[in-house]
Amino acid sequence: MPVHFYNQETDYLPKGRMKIARWIRQTIHAEGFKVGEVCYIFCSSENHIGINRQYLGHDYYTDVITFDYSDLVGRKVVSGDIFIDPATVDDNAKQLGTDPAEEQLRVIVHGVLHLCGYKDKSDAEAAQMRHKENYYLARLAEME
């Protein structure tokens, strides 16, 4: 099944989408799952906070919201919708002193890691998530 990229109320779409889609599929396979349908939706900050308020009851800006439709136990299929606010990702990159393009990629893999069952609420979970993000970012850098 495919990995899709869409945008809503923004012109942003990541460069190299075919390579990114292959990387996401490889990440899912490396985690021991099959690829279902994974949709990345890049949207405006206003749209993103609206989703955060309506579906999660949170009244703050965030970089990524993941809706998980995966069946990790039965069919072992990863599927979901990952909403990314590129403006918030860029703001976070400035605050962290990181490259905005790399931060966008980090958020892209972060969302799919959530679909693979990783959490980030506790310090230990967040550390494991960061480790996995770094690992898969390195794998992307090695891809041709």
GIMOUR-V734803 format. One record per residue. RES is the residue in three letters. D_CENTER is the distance of its C-alpha to the mean C-alpha in whole Angstrom. Layout:
RES,D_CENTER
RES,D_CENTER
This chain:
MET,17
PRO,15
VAL,12
HIS,12
PHE,11
TYR,13
ASN,14
GLN,16
GLU,18
THR,17
ASP,18
TYR,15
LEU,13
PRO,12
LYS,15
GLY,15
ARG,13
MET,16
LYS,15
ILE,11
ALA,12
ARG,14
TRP,12
ILE,9
ARG,13
GLN,14
THR,12
ILE,12
HIS,16
ALA,16
GLU,15
GLY,18
PHE,16
LYS,17
VAL,15
GLY,15
GLU,14
VAL,10
CYS,10
TYR,7
ILE,10
PHE,10
CYS,13
SER,16
SER,16
GLU,19
ASN,17
HIS,14
ILE,16
GLY,18
ILE,16
ASN,15
ARG,19
GLN,20
TYR,18
LEU,17
GLY,20
HIS,19
ASP,20
TYR,18
TYR,16
THR,12
ASP,9
VAL,7
ILE,8
THR,7
PHE,10
ASP,11
TYR,14
SER,14
ASP,18
LEU,17
VAL,21
GLY,23
ARG,22
LYS,19
VAL,17
VAL,13
SER,12
GLY,10
ASP,9
ILE,6
PHE,8
ILE,7
ASP,11
PRO,11
ALA,15
THR,13
VAL,11
ASP,14
ASP,17
ASN,15
ALA,15
LYS,19
GLN,19
LEU,18
GLY,20
THR,17
ASP,17
PRO,15
ALA,13
GLU,12
GLU,11
GLN,9
LEU,8
ARG,7
VAL,5
ILE,3
VAL,5
HIS,4
GLY,3
VAL,5
LEU,7
HIS,8
LEU,9
CYS,11
GLY,13
TYR,12
LYS,13
ASP,13
LYS,16
SER,19
ASP,19
ALA,20
GLU,16
ALA,15
ALA,17
GLN,15
MET,12
ARG,13
HIS,15
LYS,12
GLU,10
ASN,13
TYR,15
TYR,12
LEU,12
ALA,16
ARG,16
LEU,14
ALA,17
GLU,19
MET,19
GLU,21
